[in-house]
Amino acid sequence: MNLIRPKSQYLNCGILHEKVFKVLIICFLYFNQYSIAQSQFLSEKPHVNTIYSSAKDLKFKTKPEAVDKKLFATDRRAIPDLGWGKFKAWLRVDLRYPKQKKKYLLIQNPVFDELNFYNKNGLVENITYATEINERRVKFRFPVFLVSADSSFYISGISKLNPAKFPIRLFDEKGFAKFKENEAFKNGILLGILAFLILINGILFTLFRIGSFLIFLISALCFGLLYCFLEGYLFGKPFSSVLFENRWFNFQYVIYGAYQLSSYWFFHSVFQQQIRPYKFLYTAFRLLVFLGIIETAFMILSPFWFDHFSDYGIKTIGIIIRLSTFLMNVLLFVILLKIKNKSHLAFWFLIGLLPVWLVYILPRFMPFLFVNAWFTMPQLYSLATLWYICLISFGILTMVYHSLRKELVLEIPEASKAEEKKSVLSAREMEILLAFTNGFSYTEISNAMFISPHTVRTHLKNIYSKIDVNSKAEAVRWVIENY
């Protein structure tokens, strides 16, 4: 048996060692846990010394005294959540902190279309997406209000196509300053890790010209934009009014849709060969992706139809979107279980997506488990998704490493009369030939096997020479006769 080392596109590229990503993941988990623990200790638990009363106002009253008092009900949850719908959410807050004079009340939810704060003298401050940070009384990306330690006040919020949640945190002067420092530290670490992963995928695409790297890079960029949106970095800027308060499109669903659809695109590009034999699963996947495209387009155009829907209609839309996303997650899980023995990358997908699935499904479909838990869904979902991106990046690296080894050293068996014709081809060549004769293009084979389209063409040229054929039709006939 002869071992030959063919000239390869990978020879001068070097090998990125897998330990780099192991260290990266460990650092990510450490800094994540550290930053969350620090921020939790800095704030006081508002539900211990605070009484909440919440109400849904379908008439959109502008003053708290105009709202029917019968609508208010005591809310004993750690985070008051009035859910989806077309209404103005009202929250009466009764603070009982006799030892301190002033506190910072922070609402760790920046995605309210409008937020108002009222004290006994009336409206104190109005904050929208476009209210620049320099114009706010407390200059911070999250809505923050100065309150007296022993007082009662009202907060109203409109959240058109998001749940109306009020994750409230209370700080004194020192605690608020420390919270801002920890937030900057945490987001710097997380966005730094994301930027590093994007850079790695950009380098890999530049070197190997494999479309999967570019698709994953686009997906990671979309997630970075989504993370900045959920953390409030896109609000209070000169461009915020154009993006979030226009009458033509809903930019937040441009972000949501771009990330979701680019993730489906990447999943399809790397697993298409393994999924196609399961015709029902493959058809269901394509149908749900098509439904996702329709939903995204519909939500992006919400400024044209929102005013024509009732509260019940908006709730129904929310249920449909959640249900379709839930079905897609279940389908992805089933697909990964089916193909886990056929693709090494499927294992990394399962590990990477598990936290994302748990964070998305459990709080939404089993909310009774989290009545007394204080956490924000966007924060948990963002951290779980960043974990997924880290794991998939590591999985991609291992795929490249294995492809690299296959391309550097090929086992070419010596011809023997006792051998079958099909043994003329190496296992790698047979894999490529089967994919090509089953209708996959050069690009699709490249994306799934993590080799460049040029390498696919080179392999097929060598395969044609070995099996003595000159066309795809002849190659198909050879496969039928010999495989």
C-alpha positions in Angstrom: 0.0 0.0 0.0 1.4 3.4 -1.0 1.0 6.5 1.0 1.2 9.7 -1.0 1.1 13.3 0.0 -0.7 15.2 -2.7 -0.3 18.9 -3.2 -3.2 20.4 -1.1 -4.7 23.8 -0.6 -4.3 23.2 3.2 -0.5 22.7 3.3 0.5 26.3 4.0 -2.5 27.1 6.2 -1.4 25.5 9.5 -3.6 23.8 12.0 -5.6 25.8 14.6 -5.1 23.8 17.8 -8.3 22.6 19.5 -7.1 23.7 23.0 -7.5 27.3 22.0 -11.3 26.8 21.9 -11.3 24.7 25.1 -9.6 27.6 27.0 -12.0 30.0 25.3 -15.1 28.1 26.5 -13.7 27.8 30.0 -13.0 31.6 30.1 -16.5 32.3 28.8 -18.2 30.2 31.5 -16.0 31.7 34.3 -16.6 35.3 33.3 -20.3 34.7 32.7 -20.8 33.2 36.1 -18.6 35.9 37.8 -20.4 38.8 36.2 -23.9 37.4 36.9 -23.0 36.7 40.5 -21.5 40.1 41.0 -24.5 42.0 39.5 -27.0 39.9 41.6 -25.2 40.8 44.9 -25.1 44.5 44.1 -28.9 44.9 43.8 -31.5 44.5 46.5 -34.3 42.1 45.8 -37.2 44.5 45.2 -40.0 42.0 45.8 -38.9 41.6 49.5 -39.7 45.1 50.5 -41.9 46.1 47.6 -45.6 45.6 46.7 -46.5 45.5 43.0 -50.0 46.0 41.6 -50.4 45.6 37.8 -53.1 46.4 35.3 -53.8 46.1 31.6 -55.3 49.2 30.2 -57.0 48.6 26.8 -58.0 52.3 26.5 -54.4 53.6 26.8 -55.1 56.2 29.5 -52.4 58.9 29.9 -52.7 59.4 33.6 -52.7 56.8 36.4 -55.7 58.4 38.1 -57.7 57.9 34.9 -57.2 54.1 35.0 -60.0 52.1 36.6 -58.7 51.0 40.1 -60.6 47.7 39.7 -58.1 46.7 37.0 -55.2 46.7 39.4 -54.4 43.4 41.2 -51.5 42.6 43.5 -48.7 40.9 41.6 -46.6 38.6 43.8 -44.2 37.4 41.1 -40.6 38.3 41.3 -40.9 40.0 37.9 -44.3 41.4 37.0 -45.2 40.1 33.5 -48.4 41.2 31.7 -47.6 39.2 28.6 -48.3 39.9 24.9 -51.2 42.1 23.7 -52.4 45.5 22.6 -52.6 47.4 25.8 -50.8 49.8 28.1 -49.2 48.0 31.1 -49.5 49.8 34.4 -47.5 49.0 37.5 -48.0 50.6 40.9 -45.0 50.2 43.1 -45.0 50.7 46.9 -41.5 50.9 48.3 -40.7 50.4 52.0 -37.1 51.3 52.6 -37.1 53.7 55.7 -33.4 53.8 56.2 -32.4 55.4 52.9 -33.6 58.6 51.3 -33.0 57.9 47.6 -32.6 54.9 45.3 -32.1 54.1 41.7 -34.9 52.0 40.2 -33.7 50.3 37.1 -35.9 48.4 34.7 -33.7 45.8 33.0 -35.8 45.6 29.9 -34.9 48.2 27.2 -37.4 47.0 24.6 -40.5 49.0 25.7 -41.7 51.2 22.8 -42.7 53.8 25.5 -42.1 53.9 29.3 -43.5 56.6 31.7 -42.7 57.3 35.3 -45.2 59.0 37.5 -44.9 60.2 41.1 -47.5 62.0 43.3 -46.9 65.2 41.2 -47.7 63.6 37.9 -45.6 62.6 34.9 -41.9 62.8 35.7 -40.2 61.3 32.7 -41.1 59.7 29.3 -38.6 57.4 27.6 -38.9 55.9 24.1 -36.5 54.2 21.8 -35.4 57.5 20.4 -35.0 59.4 23.7 -31.3 60.1 23.6 -29.3 59.0 26.7 -28.0 62.5 27.2 -31.6 63.7 27.6 -32.5 61.2 30.3 -32.3 62.1 33.9 -30.1 59.1 34.6 -27.8 58.6 31.7 -27.9 54.9 31.1 -29.0 52.5 28.3 -31.6 50.8 30.6 -34.5 53.0 31.9 -33.5 54.3 35.3 -35.6 56.5 37.7 -34.7 58.2 40.9 -37.2 57.3 43.6 -37.6 58.0 47.3 -36.9 55.1 49.6 -40.4 55.2 51.2 -42.8 56.1 48.4 -45.4 55.0 46.0 -45.4 55.7 42.3 -46.7 54.4 38.9 -44.9 53.1 35.8 -46.6 52.6 32.5 -45.3 50.9 29.5 -46.3 50.0 25.9 -44.6 47.0 24.3 -46.3 46.4 21.0 -44.8 43.1 19.9 -42.9 42.0 23.0 -44.0 40.8 26.5 -44.7 43.7 28.9 -42.3 42.7 31.6 -40.9 44.8 34.5 -37.7 43.3 35.8 -37.0 45.9 38.5 -33.8 46.3 40.4 -33.0 48.8 43.2 -29.6 50.4 43.9 -28.0 53.0 46.1 -25.4 55.3 44.6 -22.5 53.0 45.1 -24.3 49.9 44.0 -25.5 51.5 40.8 -22.0 52.6 39.9 -20.7 49.1 40.5 -23.5 47.6 38.5 -22.6 49.7 35.5 -18.9 48.7 35.8 -19.9 45.0 36.0 -22.2 45.4 33.0 -19.4 46.9 31.0 -17.1 44.2 32.0 -19.5 41.4 31.3 -20.6 42.7 27.9 -17.0 43.5 27.0 -16.0 39.9 27.6 -19.0 38.4 25.8 -18.8 40.7 22.8 -15.0 40.2 22.7 -15.5 36.4 22.6 -18.1 36.8 19.8 -15.8 39.1 17.8 -13.0 36.5 18.2 -15.2 33.7 16.9 -16.4 35.9 14.0 -12.7 36.6 13.1 -11.8 32.9 13.2 -14.7 32.1 10.9 -13.7 35.0 8.6 -10.1 33.7 8.4 -11.3 30.1 7.7 -13.6 31.3 4.9 -10.7 33.4 3.4 -8.3 30.5 3.5 -10.6 27.6 2.4 -13.4 29.4 0.5 -16.0 27.1 2.2 -19.5 28.6 2.2 -20.4 27.2 5.6 -17.9 29.5 7.3 -19.4 32.5 5.6 -23.0 31.5 6.6 -22.0 30.9 10.2 -20.1 34.2 10.2 -23.3 36.0 9.0 -25.3 34.2 11.7 -22.9 35.2 14.4 -22.9 38.8 13.2 -26.7 38.8 13.3 -26.6 37.5 16.9 -24.1 40.2 17.8 -26.6 42.8 16.6 -29.4 41.0 18.4 -27.4 41.0 21.6 -26.7 44.7 21.3 -30.5 45.2 20.8 -31.5 43.2 23.9 -28.9 45.0 26.0 -30.1 48.4 24.9 -27.0 49.5 23.0 -29.1 50.5 20.0 -31.4 52.9 21.8 -30.9 56.5 22.8 -28.8 57.1 19.7 -29.3 59.6 16.9 -30.2 56.8 14.5 -32.7 55.1 16.9 -35.7 57.0 15.8 -35.1 56.0 12.2 -34.7 52.4 13.0 -37.4 51.9 15.7 -40.0 54.6 15.3 -40.6 54.6 11.6 -43.9 53.8 9.8 -42.5 51.4 7.2 -40.8 48.5 9.0 -40.2 46.9 12.4 -36.4 46.8 12.7 -36.3 44.6 15.7 -37.9 41.8 13.7 -35.3 42.4 10.9 -32.8 41.5 13.6 -34.7 38.6 15.0 -35.5 37.2 11.5 -32.0 37.6 10.2 -30.5 35.6 13.0 -33.1 32.9 13.0 -33.1 32.4 9.2 -29.3 32.5 8.9 -29.2 29.8 11.7 -31.6 27.6 9.7 -29.5 28.3 6.5 -26.3 27.2 8.3 -28.0 24.0 9.6 -29.3 23.1 6.2 -25.9 23.7 4.5 -24.0 21.4 6.8 -26.6 18.6 7.3 -28.4 18.6 3.9 -26.8 15.3 2.8 -27.7 13.5 6.0 -31.3 14.9 6.2 -32.4 14.2 2.6 -32.8 10.4 3.0 -35.4 11.2 5.7 -38.0 12.6 3.3 -40.6 13.4 5.9 -38.2 15.3 8.2 -36.6 17.1 5.3 -40.0 18.2 3.9 -41.1 19.3 7.4 -37.9 21.3 7.9 -38.3 23.1 4.6 -42.0 23.9 5.3 -41.2 25.3 8.7 -38.4 27.4 7.3 -40.8 28.7 4.7 -43.3 29.5 7.4 -40.5 31.3 9.3 -39.8 33.4 6.3 -43.5 34.4 6.0 -43.7 35.2 9.7 -40.6 37.3 9.6 -41.9 39.3 6.6 -45.2 39.7 8.3 -43.7 41.0 11.5 -41.3 43.3 9.8 -44.3 45.0 8.1 -46.2 45.3 11.4 -46.4 49.1 11.2 -48.9 48.6 8.3 -51.2 46.2 10.2 -50.7 46.7 14.0 -53.4 49.4 14.4 -56.0 47.2 12.7 -55.6 44.3 15.2 -57.3 43.9 18.6 -55.7 42.8 21.8 -56.9 39.2 21.1 -55.4 39.3 17.6 -52.0 40.4 18.8 -52.1 37.6 21.4 -53.0 35.1 18.7 -50.1 36.2 16.6 -47.7 35.8 19.6 -49.0 32.2 20.2 -48.6 31.3 16.5 -45.0 32.5 16.4 -44.1 30.7 19.7 -45.8 27.5 18.5 -44.0 27.5 15.1 -40.6 28.2 16.8 -41.3 25.4 19.3 -42.1 22.9 16.5 -38.9 23.9 14.7 -36.9 23.3 17.8 -38.5 19.9 18.3 -37.9 19.0 14.7 -34.2 20.1 14.9 -33.8 17.9 18.0 -35.3 14.8 16.2 -33.1 15.4 13.1 -30.0 15.7 15.2 -30.8 12.4 17.0 -31.4 10.7 13.7 -28.1 11.8 12.1 -25.8 11.9 15.2 -24.1 8.7 14.1 -23.6 10.0 10.5 -22.1 13.5 11.3 -19.6 14.4 13.9 -20.9 18.0 13.9 -24.4 16.8 15.0 -23.0 15.9 18.4 -21.7 19.5 18.9 -25.1 20.9 17.7 -26.9 18.8 20.4 -24.6 20.0 23.2 -24.7 23.6 21.9 -28.4 23.8 21.4 -29.5 22.1 24.6 -29.2 25.3 26.8 -30.9 27.3 24.1 -33.9 24.9 23.9 -34.2 24.8 27.7 -34.1 28.6 28.0 -36.6 29.1 25.3 -39.1 26.4 26.1 -39.3 26.0 29.9 -40.1 29.7 30.9 -42.6 30.1 28.0 -44.5 26.8 28.2 -44.0 26.1 32.0 -44.0 29.5 33.6 -45.3 28.2 36.9 -41.8 26.8 37.5 -40.3 30.3 37.6 -42.8 32.4 39.5 -40.3 33.3 42.2 -37.2 33.3 40.0 -35.6 36.6 39.1 -33.9 36.6 35.7 -34.5 38.2 32.4 -35.2 36.1 29.4 -33.2 38.1 26.9 -30.1 37.8 29.1 -30.4 34.1 29.6 -31.2 33.5 25.9 -28.3 35.6 24.8 -25.9 33.7 27.1 -27.2 30.3 25.9 -26.9 31.4 22.3 -23.3 32.6 22.8 -22.6 29.1 24.3 -24.1 27.6 21.2 -21.9 29.7 18.9 -18.8 28.8 21.0 -19.6 25.0 20.8 -20.4 25.1 17.1 -17.2 27.0 16.3 -15.3 24.3 18.2 -17.2 21.6 16.3 -16.4 23.3 13.0 -12.7 23.5 13.9 -12.7 19.7 14.6 -14.4 19.1 11.2 -11.8 21.2 9.4 -9.0 19.4 11.3 -10.4 16.0 10.2 -10.9 17.1 6.6 -7.3 18.5 6.7 -5.9 15.1 7.7 -7.9 13.3 5.0 -6.6 15.8 2.4 -3.0 15.6 3.5 -2.6 11.8 3.6 -4.6 9.7 1.2 -4.4 5.9 1.2 -4.3 4.7 -2.4 -4.5 0.9 -2.5 -2.4 -0.9 -5.1 -4.5 -2.6 -7.8 -5.2 -6.2 -7.3 -7.1 -8.7 -9.4 -8.9 -9.9 -6.4 -10.2 -6.5 -5.5 -13.5 -5.2 -6.5 -13.7 -2.2 -8.9 -15.1 0.1 -6.2 -12.0 -0.4 -4.1 -10.1 1.7 -6.7 -11.6 4.7 -4.9 -10.7 5.9 -1.4 -13.4 6.3 1.2 -13.2 10.1 0.8 -13.6 9.8 -3.0 -16.5 7.4 -2.7 -18.2 9.8 -0.3 -17.8 12.7 -2.7 -18.9 10.6 -5.7 -22.1 9.4 -4.0 -23.0 12.9 -3.0 -22.4 14.2 -6.5 -24.4 11.4 -8.2 -27.3 12.0 -5.7 -27.7 15.6 -7.1 -25.6 17.7 -4.7 -23.7 20.6 -6.3 -20.0 21.4 -5.7 -21.0 24.1 -3.3 -23.3 21.9 -1.3 -20.6 19.1 -1.0 -18.1 21.8 0.0 -20.3 23.1 2.8 -21.1 19.7 4.2 -17.6 18.2 4.0 -15.7 21.4 4.9 -13.5 21.3 1.8 -13.3 24.0 -0.8 -15.3 23.8 -4.1 -11.9 23.6 -5.9 -11.0 20.5 -3.9 -14.4 18.9 -4.8 -13.7 19.6 -8.5 -10.2 18.1 -8.2 -11.5 15.0 -6.5 -14.2 14.5 -9.1 -11.7 14.9 -11.9 -9.5 12.2 -10.3 -12.5 10.0 -9.7 -13.6 10.2 -13.4 -10.1 9.2 -14.4 -10.0 6.3 -12.0 -13.3 4.8 -13.0 -12.9 5.7 -16.6 -16.1 7.9 -17.2 -16.5 11.2 -18.9 -19.9 12.5 -17.6 -22.2 12.6 -14.6 -24.6 10.2 -16.3 -21.8 7.7 -16.8 -20.7 8.2 -13.1 -24.3 7.5 -12.0 -24.3 4.3 -14.0 -21.0 3.3 -12.5 -22.3 3.8 -9.0 -25.5 1.8 -9.7 -23.4 -1.1 -11.1 -20.6 -1.1 -8.5 -22.0 0.2 -5.3 
